[in-house]
Amino acid sequence: MTTPPCPDMRQPAALLAHMRHTLDFYAPRALDPSGGCFHFFKDDGRVYDPCTRHLVSSTRFVFNFALARRWFGEALAPVAHALDFVQRAHAQPQGGYAWQLDWRAGQARVLDGTQQCYGLAFVLLAQAHAAMVGLGEARDALEQTFALMERHFWLPEHGLYADEATPDWQLGPYRGQNANMHACEALLAVHAATGDGRYLARATVLAESVTRRLAERAGGLVWEHYHADWSPDWDYNRDDKTNIFRPWGFQTGHLTEWTKLLLQLERRLGPQAPDWLLPTARHFFDRAMQHGWDAEHGGLVYGFAPGGAVCDADKYFWVQAESLAAAAWLALRTGDAGYWQWYDRLWDYAWAHFVDHRHGAWYRILSPQNQALSDDKSPAGKTDYHTLGACQDVLAALGVAPPCASPRAVA
């Protein structure tokens, strides 16, 4: 198929059209009438595993359907359907949510009952966005989820959340930044949904703990993995590329994701915002482009080692999406045209290589030379939440508000 010319993605209409194109890949085929959503799709949209359900996909579908409601006025029923599955099928009697389920004939069997702070962060994010589109039950639910995170994972002496616990809440020794980053994202969304300053205060603490204190221990950038005392673990998963939630190396996309979150936090804090947010955001983005951009084949690599050498040259969809959103936020915040150049460059690359112009959505992963590595477009974890969210984030940076936002939502 001939690739159509990339539109001007600085224009709200182009961003909205792309969101619509992506949403159409998942709707209505993603909805499982027996509960929740299907999580595994081939390039053409065929479901290749109807039974496995992952907490990350289950919660991200709530986000996607809420986005469709806010921006396009679509029905509230899919949001409620997806949220109900999270809170009925994934929820466990001892509290928390199962990480992975087998779902057959309307019955759930727990495949992995590990309690993950990363998972709770996405439950919180889903509940916040459900509350923003008017699901009243989501407001009480998000308060309960936040209380659960505070009770079982919060480490006040470190200003960070622990990462993982057994099904009965015995903490493991691993500590990571990724769960804290997504907790920060979720807390910003909860503040938007409720206006409650507690959530904004906690997001601020997390941002400072990760992007200043932990970054100081890793040469000024955010390392992924830590020991129980929050000293960097430089060897965790060094030789294992299979764990998509805990990869080794400095993650190009996490640096730019933090760029975006720091600028969103700055805007939300207003005059009370500390002066370190903008320079830290710029530093992370600039280093990510310096070490992550593939000058030969285009696109941003997955990760680089201490010292800057590329350690994983594959191209992941979410890295490009988060980075273009960060570039737009920086361009609009600073007035520096160089960030718009990065924004356009990233969109041109993604449009040429990642966007599936025939079937919709984005391909998940490409080789360093931009060749497809499989025809699994959307396995568990990938619901195009990153790509849809990036478009929404650019619209927010431009000051464009969704036409169907609930009056509960706080600017």
Order of alpha helices (4+ residues) and beta strands (2+ residues): alpha-beta-beta-alpha-alpha-beta-beta-beta-alpha-alpha-beta-beta-beta-beta-alpha-alpha-beta-beta-alpha-alpha-beta-beta-beta-alpha-alpha-beta-beta-alpha
